[in-house]
């Protein structure tokens, strides 16, 4: 993941200074999509392992609620 972020940041810096060619632009897009997929998976996993404790001491898993607005399909 760190290598992925390093390359994303490298391409972002290059874009600001000298611009990217078409291949680099496509690489940047693909890397960002890959990063988002990994991030969402990790976040979802963390939420699935989160429990809510009620005042009586019982633990309950978080309930899934569908998104309120349309999002990009993974």
ABEGO torsion letter per residue (X at the ends): XAAAAAAAAAAAAAAAAAEBBAAAAAAAAAAAAAAAAAAAAAAAAAAAABBBBBAAGBBBBBBBBBBABBBBBX
